[in-house]
């Protein structure tokens, strides 16, 4: 696994649950994982190729039922061990990167109405994401007897509480910006 290339552990984690094509991996990343991690085809396919060379993943027989060849990937024993080693590693980089906050930080050179609009746009995105997370929470609460679902549930709870804090900040920030 390439040093500090987290897309590798994302892929290994997904493949630990089921065999997937590169396209399926992208769909899963764009789904529930997108709330806390991003990945592009441009990072997924090179990572799969490199992990295949390292024997962390392997190709299964191609599925040609749809007329097109689908390459399905499967995690190997070494891949599972690599994933477990990463899970046991106590260090984790938790970067926070929000373009809205950059705009906030440098917003003093623009009229306050622009900053207020940027806050409102961020607020709308947060509200939409929060609704999806609450939907996931409702579904996961029904299946907490499955160990994986407990972990998914805790991730969703983190997202809900974080997004609720974002909404609280949005209200405060808009109020402050409108006071002058």
VMD Tcl script that builds the backbone (N, CA, C; Angstrom):
set m [mol new atoms 540]
animate dup $m
set s [atomselect $m all]
$s set {name element resname resid chain x y z} {
  {N N UNK 1 A 0.844 -1.179 0.000}
  {CA C UNK 1 A 0.000 0.000 0.000}
  {C C UNK 1 A 0.885 1.236 0.000}
  {N N UNK 2 A 0.580 2.182 -0.867}
  {CA C UNK 2 A 1.357 3.412 -0.931}
  {C C UNK 2 A 1.223 4.161 0.386}
  {N N UNK 3 A 2.339 4.680 0.855}
  {CA C UNK 3 A 2.338 5.387 2.129}
  {C C UNK 3 A 1.379 6.568 2.078}
  {N N UNK 4 A 0.525 6.647 3.073}
  {CA C UNK 4 A -0.430 7.753 3.231}
  {C C UNK 4 A -1.434 7.889 2.094}
  {N N UNK 5 A -1.638 6.867 1.308}
  {CA C UNK 5 A -2.674 6.924 0.275}
  {C C UNK 5 A -3.915 6.257 0.858}
  {N N UNK 6 A -4.784 7.070 1.423}
  {CA C UNK 6 A -5.943 6.552 2.164}
  {C C UNK 6 A -6.990 5.913 1.258}
  {N N UNK 7 A -6.959 6.225 -0.032}
  {CA C UNK 7 A -7.926 5.589 -0.939}
  {C C UNK 7 A -7.739 4.068 -0.895}
  {N N UNK 8 A -6.531 3.619 -0.628}
  {CA C UNK 8 A -6.266 2.179 -0.542}
  {C C UNK 8 A -7.096 1.539 0.570}
  {N N UNK 9 A -7.093 2.149 1.761}
  {CA C UNK 9 A -7.835 1.548 2.869}
  {C C UNK 9 A -9.340 1.704 2.672}
  {N N UNK 10 A -9.749 2.760 1.982}
  {CA C UNK 10 A -11.169 2.892 1.657}
  {C C UNK 10 A -11.595 1.722 0.773}
  {N N UNK 11 A -10.807 1.468 -0.255}
  {CA C UNK 11 A -11.113 0.362 -1.175}
  {C C UNK 11 A -11.058 -0.976 -0.454}
  {N N UNK 12 A -10.018 -1.188 0.342}
  {CA C UNK 12 A -9.909 -2.452 1.081}
  {C C UNK 12 A -11.094 -2.620 2.032}
  {N N UNK 13 A -11.494 -1.550 2.687}
  {CA C UNK 13 A -12.638 -1.619 3.592}
  {C C UNK 13 A -13.916 -1.999 2.872}
  {N N UNK 14 A -14.128 -1.406 1.699}
  {CA C UNK 14 A -15.321 -1.739 0.916}
  {C C UNK 14 A -15.269 -3.187 0.432}
  {N N UNK 15 A -14.096 -3.611 -0.033}
  {CA C UNK 15 A -13.958 -4.982 -0.528}
  {C C UNK 15 A -14.009 -6.007 0.595}
  {N N UNK 16 A -13.749 -5.589 1.822}
  {CA C UNK 16 A -13.861 -6.518 2.959}
  {C C UNK 16 A -15.314 -6.927 3.182}
  {N N UNK 17 A -16.237 -6.121 2.677}
  {CA C UNK 17 A -17.663 -6.419 2.829}
  {C C UNK 17 A -18.241 -7.169 1.643}
  {N N UNK 18 A -17.738 -6.848 0.444}
  {CA C UNK 18 A -18.247 -7.527 -0.753}
  {C C UNK 18 A -17.305 -7.275 -1.927}
  {N N UNK 19 A -17.350 -8.144 -2.895}
  {CA C UNK 19 A -16.574 -7.978 -4.120}
  {C C UNK 19 A -17.238 -6.888 -4.949}
  {N N UNK 20 A -16.415 -6.020 -5.548}
  {CA C UNK 20 A -16.950 -4.869 -6.275}
  {C C UNK 20 A -16.128 -4.575 -7.522}
  {N N UNK 21 A -16.766 -3.937 -8.493}
  {CA C UNK 21 A -16.054 -3.384 -9.651}
  {C C UNK 21 A -15.537 -1.998 -9.250}
  {N N UNK 22 A -14.660 -1.436 -10.048}
  {CA C UNK 22 A -14.196 -0.069 -9.803}
  {C C UNK 22 A -15.359 0.906 -9.792}
  {N N UNK 23 A -16.301 0.707 -10.701}
  {CA C UNK 23 A -17.488 1.556 -10.768}
  {C C UNK 23 A -18.317 1.430 -9.492}
  {N N UNK 24 A -18.479 0.210 -9.001}
  {CA C UNK 24 A -19.231 -0.003 -7.759}
  {C C UNK 24 A -18.542 0.666 -6.571}
  {N N UNK 25 A -17.221 0.616 -6.559}
  {CA C UNK 25 A -16.453 1.274 -5.495}
  {C C UNK 25 A -16.736 2.774 -5.520}
  {N N UNK 26 A -16.703 3.358 -6.703}
  {CA C UNK 26 A -16.981 4.791 -6.839}
  {C C UNK 26 A -18.394 5.124 -6.363}
  {N N UNK 27 A -19.369 4.282 -6.727}
  {CA C UNK 27 A -20.756 4.518 -6.295}
  {C C UNK 27 A -20.861 4.485 -4.769}
  {N N UNK 28 A -20.167 3.549 -4.145}
  {CA C UNK 28 A -20.225 3.449 -2.681}
  {C C UNK 28 A -19.554 4.657 -2.029}
  {N N UNK 29 A -18.448 5.100 -2.597}
  {CA C UNK 29 A -17.771 6.282 -2.062}
  {C C UNK 29 A -18.669 7.507 -2.219}
  {N N UNK 30 A -19.351 7.603 -3.341}
  {CA C UNK 30 A -20.244 8.740 -3.584}
  {C C UNK 30 A -21.522 8.659 -2.754}
  {N N UNK 31 A -21.782 7.523 -2.140}
  {CA C UNK 31 A -22.972 7.354 -1.298}
  {C C UNK 31 A -22.670 7.769 0.126}
  {N N UNK 32 A -22.842 6.860 1.038}
  {CA C UNK 32 A -22.720 7.162 2.462}
  {C C UNK 32 A -21.333 7.675 2.855}
  {N N UNK 33 A -20.310 7.185 2.203}
  {CA C UNK 33 A -18.951 7.587 2.565}
  {C C UNK 33 A -18.673 9.039 2.183}
  {N N UNK 34 A -19.397 9.563 1.213}
  {CA C UNK 34 A -19.122 10.921 0.722}
  {C C UNK 34 A -19.282 11.982 1.801}
  {N N UNK 35 A -19.948 11.665 2.895}
  {CA C UNK 35 A -20.109 12.632 3.976}
  {C C UNK 35 A -18.793 12.886 4.705}
  {N N UNK 36 A -17.838 11.968 4.563}
  {CA C UNK 36 A -16.568 12.167 5.251}
  {C C UNK 36 A -15.343 11.788 4.425}
  {N N UNK 37 A -15.537 11.298 3.195}
  {CA C UNK 37 A -14.390 10.954 2.352}
  {C C UNK 37 A -14.788 11.054 0.886}
  {N N UNK 38 A -13.859 11.491 0.068}
  {CA C UNK 38 A -14.097 11.619 -1.371}
  {C C UNK 38 A -13.109 10.731 -2.128}
  {N N UNK 39 A -13.496 10.326 -3.315}
  {CA C UNK 39 A -12.607 9.545 -4.169}
  {C C UNK 39 A -13.060 9.662 -5.613}
  {N N UNK 40 A -12.109 9.705 -6.511}
  {CA C UNK 40 A -12.423 9.843 -7.938}
  {C C UNK 40 A -11.973 8.589 -8.676}
  {N N UNK 41 A -12.528 8.405 -9.883}
  {CA C UNK 41 A -12.069 7.292 -10.717}
  {C C UNK 41 A -10.561 7.404 -10.941}
  {N N UNK 42 A -10.068 8.648 -11.029}
  {CA C UNK 42 A -8.644 8.885 -11.252}
  {C C UNK 42 A -7.769 8.441 -10.100}
  {N N UNK 43 A -8.348 8.244 -8.933}
  {CA C UNK 43 A -7.571 7.714 -7.808}
  {C C UNK 43 A -7.895 6.240 -7.550}
  {N N UNK 44 A -9.111 5.839 -7.864}
  {CA C UNK 44 A -9.540 4.465 -7.578}
  {C C UNK 44 A -8.824 3.450 -8.462}
  {N N UNK 45 A -8.844 3.667 -9.770}
  {CA C UNK 45 A -8.266 2.667 -10.676}
  {C C UNK 45 A -6.748 2.516 -10.534}
  {N N UNK 46 A -5.989 3.608 -10.403}
  {CA C UNK 46 A -4.552 3.405 -10.146}
  {C C UNK 46 A -4.296 2.677 -8.828}
  {N N UNK 47 A -5.102 2.984 -7.809}
  {CA C UNK 47 A -4.938 2.309 -6.520}
  {C C UNK 47 A -5.229 0.814 -6.659}
  {N N UNK 48 A -6.298 0.474 -7.386}
  {CA C UNK 48 A -6.614 -0.949 -7.607}
  {C C UNK 48 A -5.465 -1.648 -8.334}
  {N N UNK 49 A -4.915 -1.004 -9.342}
  {CA C UNK 49 A -3.800 -1.592 -10.084}
  {C C UNK 49 A -2.592 -1.823 -9.204}
  {N N UNK 50 A -2.263 -0.840 -8.383}
  {CA C UNK 50 A -1.118 -0.965 -7.483}
  {C C UNK 50 A -1.364 -2.032 -6.412}
  {N N UNK 51 A -2.581 -2.056 -5.871}
  {CA C UNK 51 A -2.893 -3.056 -4.837}
  {C C UNK 51 A -2.941 -4.463 -5.424}
  {N N UNK 52 A -3.290 -4.565 -6.703}
  {CA C UNK 52 A -3.274 -5.875 -7.354}
  {C C UNK 52 A -1.822 -6.365 -7.478}
  {N N UNK 53 A -0.911 -5.461 -7.832}
  {CA C UNK 53 A 0.517 -5.829 -7.914}
  {C C UNK 53 A 1.044 -6.270 -6.549}
  {N N UNK 54 A 0.560 -5.632 -5.481}
  {CA C UNK 54 A 0.997 -5.953 -4.124}
  {C C UNK 54 A 0.239 -7.154 -3.544}
  {N N UNK 55 A -0.686 -7.704 -4.341}
  {CA C UNK 55 A -1.497 -8.858 -3.959}
  {C C UNK 55 A -2.388 -8.581 -2.742}
  {N N UNK 56 A -2.873 -7.330 -2.657}
  {CA C UNK 56 A -3.831 -6.959 -1.616}
  {C C UNK 56 A -5.259 -7.181 -2.120}
  {N N UNK 57 A -5.421 -7.112 -3.440}
  {CA C UNK 57 A -6.692 -7.407 -4.095}
  {C C UNK 57 A -6.392 -8.301 -5.292}
  {N N UNK 58 A -7.422 -9.003 -5.745}
  {CA C UNK 58 A -7.266 -9.796 -6.964}
  {C C UNK 58 A -8.540 -9.679 -7.781}
  {N N UNK 59 A -8.387 -9.933 -9.057}
  {CA C UNK 59 A -9.535 -9.920 -9.961}
  {C C UNK 59 A -10.232 -11.260 -9.901}
  {N N UNK 60 A -11.548 -11.185 -9.915}
  {CA C UNK 60 A -12.335 -12.416 -10.032}
  {C C UNK 60 A -12.642 -12.609 -11.499}
  {N N UNK 61 A -13.203 -13.743 -11.826}
  {CA C UNK 61 A -13.613 -13.973 -13.213}
  {C C UNK 61 A -14.539 -12.864 -13.656}
  {N N UNK 62 A -14.338 -12.418 -14.862}
  {CA C UNK 62 A -15.126 -11.325 -15.401}
  {C C UNK 62 A -16.563 -11.746 -15.636}
  {N N UNK 63 A -17.455 -10.813 -15.364}
  {CA C UNK 63 A -18.876 -11.018 -15.611}
  {C C UNK 63 A -19.202 -10.374 -16.955}
  {N N UNK 64 A -19.616 -11.171 -17.929}
  {CA C UNK 64 A -19.936 -10.642 -19.259}
  {C C UNK 64 A -21.431 -10.726 -19.549}
  {N N UNK 65 A -22.240 -10.901 -18.507}
  {CA C UNK 65 A -23.675 -11.089 -18.714}
  {C C UNK 65 A -24.335 -9.873 -19.362}
  {N N UNK 66 A -23.788 -8.685 -19.133}
  {CA C UNK 66 A -24.383 -7.475 -19.709}
  {C C UNK 66 A -23.789 -7.163 -21.087}
  {N N UNK 67 A -22.908 -8.015 -21.566}
  {CA C UNK 67 A -22.285 -7.777 -22.863}
  {C C UNK 67 A -20.934 -7.096 -22.740}
  {N N UNK 68 A -20.738 -6.339 -21.685}
  {CA C UNK 68 A -19.454 -5.687 -21.423}
  {C C UNK 68 A -18.722 -6.449 -20.331}
  {N N UNK 69 A -17.442 -6.515 -20.472}
  {CA C UNK 69 A -16.650 -7.187 -19.444}
  {C C UNK 69 A -16.594 -6.316 -18.196}
  {N N UNK 70 A -16.936 -6.914 -17.067}
  {CA C UNK 70 A -16.844 -6.229 -15.784}
  {C C UNK 70 A -15.725 -6.874 -14.989}
  {N N UNK 71 A -14.801 -6.067 -14.541}
  {CA C UNK 71 A -13.714 -6.572 -13.714}
  {C C UNK 71 A -14.131 -6.415 -12.259}
  {N N UNK 72 A -14.274 -7.517 -11.584}
  {CA C UNK 72 A -14.696 -7.530 -10.191}
  {C C UNK 72 A -13.468 -7.798 -9.329}
  {N N UNK 73 A -13.306 -6.976 -8.298}
  {CA C UNK 73 A -12.156 -7.106 -7.405}
  {C C UNK 73 A -12.582 -7.729 -6.089}
  {N N UNK 74 A -11.628 -8.452 -5.503}
  {CA C UNK 74 A -11.858 -9.172 -4.252}
  {C C UNK 74 A -10.647 -8.914 -3.355}
  {N N UNK 75 A -10.885 -8.717 -2.071}
  {CA C UNK 75 A -9.777 -8.520 -1.138}
  {C C UNK 75 A -9.093 -9.869 -0.893}
  {N N UNK 76 A -7.788 -9.848 -0.733}
  {CA C UNK 76 A -7.027 -11.062 -0.436}
  {C C UNK 76 A -6.765 -11.141 1.070}
  {N N UNK 77 A -6.166 -12.235 1.489}
  {CA C UNK 77 A -5.788 -12.389 2.899}
  {C C UNK 77 A -4.818 -11.276 3.294}
  {N N UNK 78 A -3.834 -10.992 2.430}
  {CA C UNK 78 A -2.881 -9.908 2.710}
  {C C UNK 78 A -3.598 -8.557 2.759}
  {N N UNK 79 A -4.593 -8.382 1.910}
  {CA C UNK 79 A -5.379 -7.148 1.923}
  {C C UNK 79 A -6.115 -6.970 3.239}
  {N N UNK 80 A -6.701 -8.059 3.738}
  {CA C UNK 80 A -7.396 -7.994 5.036}
  {C C UNK 80 A -6.423 -7.674 6.159}
  {N N UNK 81 A -5.237 -8.267 6.101}
  {CA C UNK 81 A -4.226 -8.002 7.135}
  {C C UNK 81 A -3.771 -6.543 7.074}
  {N N UNK 82 A -3.628 -6.002 5.873}
  {CA C UNK 82 A -3.252 -4.601 5.704}
  {C C UNK 82 A -4.334 -3.692 6.279}
  {N N UNK 83 A -5.584 -4.016 6.008}
  {CA C UNK 83 A -6.703 -3.236 6.535}
  {C C UNK 83 A -6.734 -3.313 8.063}
  {N N UNK 84 A -6.545 -4.492 8.606}
  {CA C UNK 84 A -6.536 -4.654 10.062}
  {C C UNK 84 A -5.385 -3.870 10.697}
  {N N UNK 85 A -4.220 -3.895 10.061}
  {CA C UNK 85 A -3.068 -3.152 10.584}
  {C C UNK 85 A -3.377 -1.651 10.606}
  {N N UNK 86 A -4.019 -1.163 9.557}
  {CA C UNK 86 A -4.391 0.260 9.507}
  {C C UNK 86 A -5.410 0.577 10.601}
  {N N UNK 87 A -6.379 -0.295 10.815}
  {CA C UNK 87 A -7.382 -0.072 11.860}
  {C C UNK 87 A -6.740 -0.038 13.249}
  {N N UNK 88 A -5.680 -0.823 13.442}
  {CA C UNK 88 A -4.986 -0.866 14.729}
  {C C UNK 88 A -3.998 0.279 14.915}
  {N N UNK 89 A -3.655 0.967 13.847}
  {CA C UNK 89 A -2.724 2.092 13.921}
  {C C UNK 89 A -3.414 3.237 14.659}
  {N N UNK 90 A -2.797 3.699 15.727}
  {CA C UNK 90 A -3.451 4.688 16.584}
  {C C UNK 90 A -3.428 6.103 16.016}
  {N N UNK 91 A -2.607 6.373 15.038}
  {CA C UNK 91 A -2.590 7.727 14.502}
  {C C UNK 91 A -3.595 7.853 13.358}
  {N N UNK 92 A -4.201 8.994 13.304}
  {CA C UNK 92 A -5.174 9.281 12.252}
  {C C UNK 92 A -5.110 10.773 11.941}
  {N N UNK 93 A -5.130 11.102 10.684}
  {CA C UNK 93 A -5.135 12.501 10.260}
  {C C UNK 93 A -6.589 12.890 10.012}
  {N N UNK 94 A -7.056 13.873 10.748}
  {CA C UNK 94 A -8.438 14.317 10.638}
  {C C UNK 94 A -8.460 15.756 10.140}
  {N N UNK 95 A -8.215 15.916 8.856}
  {CA C UNK 95 A -8.184 17.240 8.249}
  {C C UNK 95 A -9.591 17.785 8.075}
  {N N UNK 96 A -9.711 19.071 8.237}
  {CA C UNK 96 A -10.967 19.757 7.992}
  {C C UNK 96 A -10.713 20.756 6.870}
  {N N UNK 97 A -11.368 20.566 5.746}
  {CA C UNK 97 A -11.190 21.455 4.602}
  {C C UNK 97 A -12.556 21.864 4.088}
  {N N UNK 98 A -12.901 23.120 4.322}
  {CA C UNK 98 A -14.169 23.641 3.843}
  {C C UNK 98 A -13.911 24.932 3.085}
  {N N UNK 99 A -14.260 24.930 1.817}
  {CA C UNK 99 A -14.069 26.125 1.006}
  {C C UNK 99 A -14.908 27.281 1.548}
  {N N UNK 100 A -16.066 26.975 2.105}
  {CA C UNK 100 A -16.899 28.025 2.709}
  {C C UNK 100 A -16.136 28.755 3.812}
  {N N UNK 101 A -15.369 28.023 4.606}
  {CA C UNK 101 A -14.597 28.665 5.664}
  {C C UNK 101 A -13.460 29.504 5.100}
  {N N UNK 102 A -12.885 29.083 3.998}
  {CA C UNK 102 A -11.886 29.932 3.330}
  {C C UNK 102 A -12.521 31.240 2.873}
  {N N UNK 103 A -13.708 31.133 2.284}
  {CA C UNK 103 A -14.416 32.338 1.841}
  {C C UNK 103 A -14.767 33.223 3.037}
  {N N UNK 104 A -15.108 32.597 4.161}
  {CA C UNK 104 A -15.409 33.342 5.378}
  {C C UNK 104 A -14.166 34.080 5.851}
  {N N UNK 105 A -13.054 33.371 5.891}
  {CA C UNK 105 A -11.799 33.907 6.405}
  {C C UNK 105 A -11.339 35.123 5.604}
  {N N UNK 106 A -11.482 35.047 4.288}
  {CA C UNK 106 A -11.032 36.133 3.423}
  {C C UNK 106 A -12.165 37.072 3.001}
  {N N UNK 107 A -13.349 36.880 3.550}
  {CA C UNK 107 A -14.526 37.630 3.128}
  {C C UNK 107 A -14.516 39.109 3.445}
  {N N UNK 108 A -13.590 39.572 4.245}
  {CA C UNK 108 A -13.541 40.978 4.621}
  {C C UNK 108 A -13.314 41.934 3.456}
  {N N UNK 109 A -12.859 41.428 2.338}
  {CA C UNK 109 A -12.629 42.322 1.196}
  {C C UNK 109 A -13.871 42.475 0.331}
  {N N UNK 110 A -14.956 41.820 0.716}
  {CA C UNK 110 A -16.192 41.842 -0.064}
  {C C UNK 110 A -17.326 42.354 0.820}
  {N N UNK 111 A -18.398 42.760 0.219}
  {CA C UNK 111 A -19.583 43.191 0.950}
  {C C UNK 111 A -20.121 42.036 1.791}
  {N N UNK 112 A -20.659 42.336 2.955}
  {CA C UNK 112 A -21.177 41.300 3.852}
  {C C UNK 112 A -22.285 40.469 3.217}
  {N N UNK 113 A -23.010 41.019 2.287}
  {CA C UNK 113 A -24.095 40.259 1.648}
  {C C UNK 113 A -23.550 39.031 0.925}
  {N N UNK 114 A -22.335 39.126 0.417}
  {CA C UNK 114 A -21.714 37.980 -0.258}
  {C C UNK 114 A -21.420 36.881 0.762}
  {N N UNK 115 A -20.894 37.260 1.896}
  {CA C UNK 115 A -20.606 36.288 2.952}
  {C C UNK 115 A -21.895 35.654 3.464}
  {N N UNK 116 A -22.922 36.468 3.662}
  {CA C UNK 116 A -24.211 35.930 4.119}
  {C C UNK 116 A -24.740 34.927 3.106}
  {N N UNK 117 A -24.625 35.227 1.824}
  {CA C UNK 117 A -25.091 34.300 0.788}
  {C C UNK 117 A -24.289 33.002 0.813}
  {N N UNK 118 A -22.982 33.094 1.017}
  {CA C UNK 118 A -22.146 31.885 1.111}
  {C C UNK 118 A -22.551 31.037 2.310}
  {N N UNK 119 A -22.894 31.691 3.421}
  {CA C UNK 119 A -23.364 30.955 4.603}
  {C C UNK 119 A -24.679 30.261 4.282}
  {N N UNK 120 A -25.587 30.958 3.611}
  {CA C UNK 120 A -26.884 30.375 3.264}
  {C C UNK 120 A -26.745 29.176 2.330}
  {N N UNK 121 A -25.818 29.266 1.389}
  {CA C UNK 121 A -25.581 28.138 0.474}
  {C C UNK 121 A -25.049 26.938 1.265}
  {N N UNK 122 A -24.087 27.191 2.141}
  {CA C UNK 122 A -23.534 26.130 2.990}
  {C C UNK 122 A -24.635 25.533 3.865}
  {N N UNK 123 A -25.460 26.394 4.441}
  {CA C UNK 123 A -26.552 25.958 5.303}
  {C C UNK 123 A -27.524 25.036 4.556}
  {N N UNK 124 A -27.838 25.373 3.323}
  {CA C UNK 124 A -28.747 24.540 2.530}
  {C C UNK 124 A -28.135 23.165 2.250}
  {N N UNK 125 A -26.837 23.153 1.922}
  {CA C UNK 125 A -26.153 21.877 1.691}
  {C C UNK 125 A -26.168 21.014 2.958}
  {N N UNK 126 A -25.915 21.649 4.087}
  {CA C UNK 126 A -25.902 20.929 5.362}
  {C C UNK 126 A -27.284 20.357 5.661}
  {N N UNK 127 A -28.329 21.140 5.436}
  {CA C UNK 127 A -29.692 20.663 5.693}
  {C C UNK 127 A -30.019 19.452 4.824}
  {N N UNK 128 A -29.633 19.506 3.555}
  {CA C UNK 128 A -29.892 18.382 2.655}
  {C C UNK 128 A -29.137 17.132 3.114}
  {N N UNK 129 A -27.871 17.295 3.462}
  {CA C UNK 129 A -27.075 16.162 3.929}
  {C C UNK 129 A -27.602 15.617 5.250}
  {N N UNK 130 A -28.052 16.502 6.114}
  {CA C UNK 130 A -28.591 16.083 7.400}
  {C C UNK 130 A -29.832 15.213 7.226}
  {N N UNK 131 A -30.668 15.559 6.281}
  {CA C UNK 131 A -31.861 14.736 6.020}
  {C C UNK 131 A -31.478 13.333 5.569}
  {N N UNK 132 A -30.473 13.229 4.717}
  {CA C UNK 132 A -30.016 11.914 4.258}
  {C C UNK 132 A -29.459 11.117 5.436}
  {N N UNK 133 A -28.657 11.773 6.265}
  {CA C UNK 133 A -28.081 11.080 7.417}
  {C C UNK 133 A -29.166 10.603 8.383}
  {N N UNK 134 A -30.186 11.397 8.573}
  {CA C UNK 134 A -31.294 10.985 9.455}
  {C C UNK 134 A -32.043 9.787 8.864}
  {N N UNK 135 A -32.158 9.755 7.546}
  {CA C UNK 135 A -32.764 8.606 6.873}
  {C C UNK 135 A -31.923 7.353 7.125}
  {N N UNK 136 A -30.595 7.474 6.938}
  {CA C UNK 136 A -29.698 6.344 7.208}
  {C C UNK 136 A -29.826 5.889 8.662}
  {N N UNK 137 A -29.874 6.848 9.571}
  {CA C UNK 137 A -29.976 6.528 10.995}
  {C C UNK 137 A -31.225 5.692 11.266}
  {N N UNK 138 A -32.355 6.106 10.717}
  {CA C UNK 138 A -33.593 5.371 10.905}
  {C C UNK 138 A -33.501 3.945 10.411}
  {N N UNK 139 A -32.878 3.753 9.254}
  {CA C UNK 139 A -32.715 2.403 8.705}
  {C C UNK 139 A -31.751 1.574 9.542}
  {N N UNK 140 A -30.657 2.191 9.966}
  {CA C UNK 140 A -29.653 1.447 10.727}
  {C C UNK 140 A -30.147 1.053 12.111}
  {N N UNK 141 A -31.007 1.862 12.702}
  {CA C UNK 141 A -31.528 1.532 14.034}
  {C C UNK 141 A -32.283 0.209 14.035}
  {N N UNK 142 A -32.752 -0.202 12.893}
  {CA C UNK 142 A -33.519 -1.445 12.777}
  {C C UNK 142 A -32.620 -2.684 12.678}
  {N N UNK 143 A -31.322 -2.480 12.429}
  {CA C UNK 143 A -30.433 -3.624 12.167}
  {C C UNK 143 A -29.148 -3.561 12.999}
  {N N UNK 144 A -29.241 -3.068 14.208}
  {CA C UNK 144 A -28.056 -2.919 15.048}
  {C C UNK 144 A -27.539 -4.234 15.629}
  {N N UNK 145 A -28.201 -5.346 15.289}
  {CA C UNK 145 A -27.697 -6.642 15.722}
  {C C UNK 145 A -26.520 -7.099 14.856}
  {N N UNK 146 A -26.252 -6.393 13.765}
  {CA C UNK 146 A -25.127 -6.690 12.878}
  {C C UNK 146 A -23.961 -5.768 13.253}
  {N N UNK 147 A -22.800 -6.336 13.512}
  {CA C UNK 147 A -21.643 -5.561 13.979}
  {C C UNK 147 A -21.265 -4.435 13.007}
  {N N UNK 148 A -21.256 -4.711 11.713}
  {CA C UNK 148 A -20.935 -3.663 10.738}
  {C C UNK 148 A -21.924 -2.508 10.846}
  {N N UNK 149 A -23.185 -2.831 11.049}
  {CA C UNK 149 A -24.209 -1.790 11.118}
  {C C UNK 149 A -24.029 -0.908 12.350}
  {N N UNK 150 A -23.519 -1.469 13.438}
  {CA C UNK 150 A -23.234 -0.652 14.619}
  {C C UNK 150 A -22.184 0.397 14.272}
  {N N UNK 151 A -21.168 -0.005 13.530}
  {CA C UNK 151 A -20.107 0.927 13.136}
  {C C UNK 151 A -20.637 1.978 12.158}
  {N N UNK 152 A -21.452 1.562 11.212}
  {CA C UNK 152 A -22.070 2.517 10.288}
  {C C UNK 152 A -22.921 3.515 11.073}
  {N N UNK 153 A -23.673 2.985 12.035}
  {CA C UNK 153 A -24.572 3.802 12.844}
  {C C UNK 153 A -23.793 4.876 13.611}
  {N N UNK 154 A -22.684 4.486 14.218}
  {CA C UNK 154 A -21.871 5.452 14.961}
  {C C UNK 154 A -21.318 6.533 14.048}
  {N N UNK 155 A -20.955 6.162 12.829}
  {CA C UNK 155 A -20.472 7.136 11.852}
  {C C UNK 155 A -21.591 8.105 11.482}
  {N N UNK 156 A -22.779 7.584 11.289}
  {CA C UNK 156 A -23.934 8.423 10.961}
  {C C UNK 156 A -24.263 9.355 12.128}
  {N N UNK 157 A -24.213 8.864 13.358}
  {CA C UNK 157 A -24.465 9.718 14.519}
  {C C UNK 157 A -23.462 10.869 14.583}
  {N N UNK 158 A -22.208 10.566 14.310}
  {CA C UNK 158 A -21.189 11.620 14.277}
  {C C UNK 158 A -21.574 12.671 13.242}
  {N N UNK 159 A -21.972 12.222 12.065}
  {CA C UNK 159 A -22.366 13.146 11.007}
  {C C UNK 159 A -23.551 14.006 11.409}
  {N N UNK 160 A -24.559 13.404 12.003}
  {CA C UNK 160 A -25.751 14.147 12.408}
  {C C UNK 160 A -25.388 15.219 13.435}
  {N N UNK 161 A -24.641 14.829 14.449}
  {CA C UNK 161 A -24.282 15.801 15.480}
  {C C UNK 161 A -23.382 16.901 14.934}
  {N N UNK 162 A -22.496 16.554 14.028}
  {CA C UNK 162 A -21.632 17.550 13.414}
  {C C UNK 162 A -22.445 18.514 12.554}
  {N N UNK 163 A -23.331 17.981 11.735}
  {CA C UNK 163 A -24.134 18.839 10.858}
  {C C UNK 163 A -25.097 19.705 11.658}
  {N N UNK 164 A -25.612 19.196 12.769}
  {CA C UNK 164 A -26.457 20.027 13.625}
  {C C UNK 164 A -25.648 21.178 14.219}
  {N N UNK 165 A -24.386 20.919 14.561}
  {CA C UNK 165 A -23.509 21.991 15.050}
  {C C UNK 165 A -23.237 23.009 13.931}
  {N N UNK 166 A -23.083 22.531 12.700}
  {CA C UNK 166 A -22.886 23.445 11.571}
  {C C UNK 166 A -24.084 24.377 11.414}
  {N N UNK 167 A -25.282 23.829 11.551}
  {CA C UNK 167 A -26.488 24.658 11.424}
  {C C UNK 167 A -26.550 25.701 12.535}
  {N N UNK 168 A -26.154 25.317 13.714}
  {CA C UNK 168 A -26.115 26.266 14.836}
  {C C UNK 168 A -25.128 27.392 14.514}
  {N N UNK 169 A -23.958 27.021 13.986}
  {CA C UNK 169 A -22.967 28.023 13.595}
  {C C UNK 169 A -23.522 28.932 12.507}
  {N N UNK 170 A -24.213 28.365 11.513}
  {CA C UNK 170 A -24.783 29.171 10.425}
  {C C UNK 170 A -25.709 30.250 10.982}
  {N N UNK 171 A -26.555 29.878 11.914}
  {CA C UNK 171 A -27.478 30.851 12.515}
  {C C UNK 171 A -26.725 31.961 13.236}
  {N N UNK 172 A -25.725 31.598 14.003}
  {CA C UNK 172 A -24.921 32.599 14.713}
  {C C UNK 172 A -24.170 33.501 13.733}
  {N N UNK 173 A -23.563 32.880 12.724}
  {CA C UNK 173 A -22.770 33.637 11.760}
  {C C UNK 173 A -23.642 34.633 10.983}
  {N N UNK 174 A -24.818 34.203 10.556}
  {CA C UNK 174 A -25.726 35.111 9.824}
  {C C UNK 174 A -26.151 36.268 10.728}
  {N N UNK 175 A -26.422 35.962 11.975}
  {CA C UNK 175 A -26.834 37.009 12.918}
  {C C UNK 175 A -25.716 38.042 13.081}
  {N N UNK 176 A -24.508 37.586 13.281}
  {CA C UNK 176 A -23.368 38.495 13.437}
  {C C UNK 176 A -23.157 39.333 12.182}
  {N N UNK 177 A -23.257 38.686 11.023}
  {CA C UNK 177 A -23.028 39.408 9.765}
  {C C UNK 177 A -24.113 40.455 9.495}
  {N N UNK 178 A -25.298 40.246 10.025}
  {CA C UNK 178 A -26.411 41.173 9.779}
  {C C UNK 178 A -26.471 42.294 10.815}
  {N N UNK 179 A -25.670 42.213 11.905}
  {CA C UNK 179 A -25.748 43.183 12.981}
  {C C UNK 179 A -25.197 44.557 12.612}
  {N N UNK 180 A -24.276 44.663 11.733}
  {CA C UNK 180 A -23.629 45.954 11.440}
  {C C UNK 180 A -24.520 46.886 10.670}
}
mol reanalyze $m
mol bondsrecalc $m
mol representation Tube
mol addrep $m
